[in-house]
Amino acid sequence: MDVQITPEPSDAEREAVVRALESEREDERAPSPWRRAGLRPEPDQATAPRRQSRGAERA
């Protein structure tokens, strides 16, 4: 990975930053099939639940 860091870090700092950036890149990959299944809304979650009554009525 080619990165520009200022101010110029030490070799150990540069290596740590590059490793952290690569780790983040790995986390951004497409989710697993199990994760995708959990992220999809169920048919009854697509909208708000229907109200049972229209609200308060005058006495």
Secondary structure, 3 states (H helix, E strand, C coil): CCCCCCCCCCHHHHHHHHHHHHHHHHHCCCCCHHHHHHHCCCHHHCCCCCCCCCCCCCC
